[in-house]
Amino acid sequence: MLRTVHTVAAWRALRAAHHAAGRTIGFVPTMGALHAGHATLFDAARRDCDVVLASVFVNPTQFDESTDFDTYPRTLDADRTLMAAHGVDVVFVPSVAEMYPNGTAYTVQEDAFSRELCGAHRPGHFTGVLTVVMKLLQIAGADRAYFGEKDWQQLQLVRGMVQAFCLETEIVGCPTVREPDGLALSSRNVRLSPAERALAPQFHAVLNSAPDAATARQRLTELGFAVDYVEDIDRRRLGAVRLGSTRLIDNVAR
């Protein structure tokens, strides 16, 4: 049965019992509004570990627009149903005060890659991400933590942070899950209008088919996307676009 805890102390008491019994812990941090992509992370943790912990926390410090934070979907009841169906044992649902007991006086900041790509268009975003992930990894005390490859830049930054601060949790990347038409699953997809949703799969199609990043940017602009960036880095093409008020990110291997 899925158990819900709301405080660091409550999880640490459970964690101590699991460690004493020699059980391995897999951790999946989320912001809720779960979908099939998250389910694959839970499945991977269930396959690899004795105990599966998930978290649901809409982190205010990683939103560059307050309206985006305010309108981010909160669907905890449905999230709990999906987690229970995919073998999650415990879900940690903290308050903002629990996660930020001394406010935002202390942060984790990366000064190079976090300023590129999404970071160039969302100042402060990755400081918020890395700070909350550091907190969650310290709280979870897990053997492994699972992240989706759709957020490729985030995944690389988290791996770098774990290495830099000598954390013992192994970071496991899991493949992007897509709709049949190629659109990467995202909690924000529900914001697309019918016309935007019909156009959205062209984002992935163009990233895959264009011979170079410049051509991809041109084709996406001609199709009606507002392009933040398309870049080829380390044998991977990464892009971010906007359709109306919805921002989409994706990446493909090259």
Buried (B, 14 or more C-beta within 10 A) or exposed (E): EBEEBEBBEBBBEBBEEBBEEEBBBBBBBBBBBBBEBBBBBBBBBBEBBBBBBBBBBBBBBBBEEEEBBEEBBEBBEEBBEBBBEBBBBBBBBBEEEBBBEEEEEEEBEBEEBBEBBBBEBBEBBBBBBBBBBBBBBEBBBBBBBBBBBBBBBBBBBBBBBBEEEEBEBBBBBBEBBBBEEBBBBBBBBEBBEEEBBEBBBBBBBBBBEBEEBEEBBBBBEEBEBEBBBBBEBEEBBBBBBBBEBBBBBBBBEE
